[in-house]
Each structure stands twice: as structure tokens, then as C-alpha cells.
Amino acid sequence: MNALYTVLLLICSNVFMTFAWYGHLKLQQANISTHWPLIGVIVFSWSIALVEYCFLIPANRIGFSENGGPFNLMQLKVIQEVLSLIIFTVITSVMFQQQSLHWNHLVAFVLLILAVFFVFLK
């Protein structure tokens, strides 16, 4: 059950992370934040990132093997990176529709899946 909680928390964390890192660009495209000073954009993004950390930290604590979780640090990091790229791809495909997927992106995803396979290999 800890594995499921960890993955779900990491998914939530990565959704907020993607919006924190790239949401301000969409706001700029929509002419909402075009005239915001850089510090305003930073504060906006960090306020979203705070929520991200509220999911990320518990995910790592619950999932870490030395806390009774099922994953070692390397496995946690690979899971987080794969989820991050999947969620990034989905969100940016919706938010930034001019960014399309190409064959090399699909190859990269296959390689990420192989990375997950190898990191869990005993």
C-alpha cells in the first residue's frame, strides 16, 4: 500500500511542479502575466511549488525503504523522473498545443521505461 501512496503523492507533486515551472509561460501567452515583474512571477511559481513540496516530501518519506517503504533512493528518484516527464508531456500537450510529440520523444519514453526496469532489477 505504501508503494501506491508514494506513486499517487508523486503524481500530485509533479502536476503542481509542472504548473509551477511552466504555468507562468501559459499565463504570459494569455497576456495575463505579461507585465508582471520577474519577482511577481517567481513568487507566483514558488507559491505553487510550496504545494508541490507538500506532496513530494510525504511521498519520499512514505516510500523510502529505511522508513518502512518499498523503494530505495535510486528507485524513488527514477519513479519521480519518469512521472515528471509523463506529466510534463501530458500537461504541455494540452497547454501548449503547438508543441507536438515526435518519434524521438517516443524513443526517449521507451528508454525511460527501460531505466525503470533496470533500476528495479535485482
LOBAVEX-578703 format. One record per residue (C-alpha): residue number from 0; residue in one letter; x, y, z. Coordinates in nm, 3 decimals, decimal comma. Example, Ala and Ser with C-alpha at 12.3 -4.5 7.8 and 13.67 -1.06 7.14 Angstrom:
residues 2
SITE:pos:code:px:py:pz
SITE:0:a:1,230:-0,450:0,780
SITE:1:s:1,367:-0,106:0,714
end
This chain:
residues 122
SITE:pos:code:px:py:pz
SITE:0:m:0,000:0,000:0,000
SITE:1:n:0,293:0,236:0,068
SITE:2:a:0,400:0,196:-0,295
SITE:3:l:0,058:0,311:-0,416
SITE:4:y:0,051:0,607:-0,178
SITE:5:t:0,402:0,704:-0,285
SITE:6:v:0,319:0,698:-0,654
SITE:7:l:-0,008:0,888:-0,606
SITE:8:l:0,165:1,156:-0,399
SITE:9:l:0,441:1,181:-0,660
SITE:10:i:0,181:1,225:-0,934
SITE:11:c:0,017:1,510:-0,739
SITE:12:s:0,356:1,662:-0,670
SITE:13:n:0,454:1,653:-1,036
SITE:14:v:0,129:1,812:-1,151
SITE:15:f:0,194:2,108:-0,923
SITE:16:m:0,563:2,114:-1,019
SITE:17:t:0,480:2,134:-1,389
SITE:18:f:0,240:2,422:-1,328
SITE:19:a:0,494:2,597:-1,105
SITE:20:w:0,772:2,567:-1,363
SITE:21:y:0,575:2,626:-1,683
SITE:22:g:0,233:2,767:-1,591
SITE:23:h:0,363:3,122:-1,587
SITE:24:l:0,458:3,081:-1,954
SITE:25:k:0,097:2,999:-2,038
SITE:26:l:-0,017:3,300:-1,836
SITE:27:q:0,223:3,511:-2,039
SITE:28:q:0,087:3,368:-2,366
SITE:29:a:-0,264:3,457:-2,249
SITE:30:n:-0,147:3,814:-2,173
SITE:31:i:-0,230:3,769:-1,804
SITE:32:s:0,120:3,798:-1,661
SITE:33:t:0,288:3,987:-1,946
SITE:34:h:0,350:4,294:-1,735
SITE:35:w:0,428:4,118:-1,408
SITE:36:p:0,773:4,195:-1,274
SITE:37:l:1,006:3,896:-1,258
SITE:38:i:0,977:3,886:-0,879
SITE:39:g:0,598:3,854:-0,915
SITE:40:v:0,638:3,557:-1,148
SITE:41:i:0,886:3,400:-0,906
SITE:42:v:0,652:3,444:-0,607
SITE:43:f:0,362:3,306:-0,811
SITE:44:s:0,563:3,000:-0,911
SITE:45:w:0,702:2,943:-0,562
SITE:46:s:0,353:2,955:-0,413
SITE:47:i:0,259:2,667:-0,643
SITE:48:a:0,588:2,489:-0,567
SITE:49:l:0,506:2,504:-0,195
SITE:50:v:0,202:2,285:-0,262
SITE:51:e:0,425:2,056:-0,470
SITE:52:y:0,656:2,005:-0,174
SITE:53:c:0,358:1,924:0,048
SITE:54:f:0,309:1,615:-0,170
SITE:55:l:0,672:1,538:-0,253
SITE:56:i:0,811:1,522:0,099
SITE:57:p:0,547:1,277:0,231
SITE:58:a:0,587:1,066:-0,086
SITE:59:n:0,959:1,030:-0,023
SITE:60:r:0,916:0,962:0,349
SITE:61:i:0,643:0,701:0,293
SITE:62:g:0,820:0,538:0,001
SITE:63:f:1,176:0,527:0,138
SITE:64:s:1,285:0,178:0,243
SITE:65:e:1,456:0,296:0,561
SITE:66:n:1,120:0,438:0,674
SITE:67:g:0,941:0,111:0,604
SITE:68:g:0,859:0,193:0,242
SITE:69:p:0,919:-0,028:-0,059
SITE:70:f:1,174:0,183:-0,251
SITE:71:n:1,540:0,272:-0,216
SITE:72:l:1,658:0,623:-0,303
SITE:73:m:1,755:0,536:-0,659
SITE:74:q:1,415:0,379:-0,725
SITE:75:l:1,233:0,678:-0,576
SITE:76:k:1,427:0,917:-0,797
SITE:77:v:1,372:0,718:-1,117
SITE:78:i:0,999:0,687:-1,043
SITE:79:q:0,981:1,061:-0,980
SITE:80:e:1,167:1,147:-1,301
SITE:81:v:0,954:0,918:-1,518
SITE:82:l:0,634:1,055:-1,367
SITE:83:s:0,766:1,407:-1,411
SITE:84:l:0,827:1,360:-1,782
SITE:85:i:0,496:1,183:-1,842
SITE:86:i:0,300:1,453:-1,661
SITE:87:f:0,503:1,727:-1,828
SITE:88:t:0,423:1,577:-2,168
SITE:89:v:0,051:1,549:-2,098
SITE:90:i:0,014:1,897:-1,948
SITE:91:t:0,224:2,076:-2,208
SITE:92:s:0,048:1,891:-2,490
SITE:93:v:-0,276:2,041:-2,360
SITE:94:m:-0,147:2,385:-2,255
SITE:95:f:0,098:2,443:-2,540
SITE:96:q:-0,067:2,275:-2,834
SITE:97:q:0,193:2,398:-3,080
SITE:98:q:0,443:2,164:-2,908
SITE:99:s:0,396:1,828:-3,073
SITE:100:l:0,539:1,486:-2,998
SITE:101:h:0,790:1,341:-3,243
SITE:102:w:0,942:0,997:-3,291
SITE:103:n:1,247:1,085:-3,085
SITE:104:h:1,024:1,171:-2,787
SITE:105:l:0,866:0,828:-2,810
SITE:106:v:1,210:0,665:-2,823
SITE:107:a:1,307:0,864:-2,514
SITE:108:f:0,997:0,736:-2,331
SITE:109:v:1,085:0,378:-2,420
SITE:110:l:1,434:0,437:-2,282
SITE:111:l:1,281:0,576:-1,962
SITE:112:i:1,071:0,264:-1,925
SITE:113:l:1,391:0,062:-1,966
SITE:114:a:1,551:0,279:-1,696
SITE:115:v:1,270:0,187:-1,458
SITE:116:f:1,313:-0,179:-1,547
SITE:117:f:1,687:-0,169:-1,480
SITE:118:v:1,664:0,026:-1,156
SITE:119:f:1,426:-0,235:-1,015
SITE:120:l:1,633:-0,528:-1,143
SITE:121:k:1,780:-0,726:-0,856
end
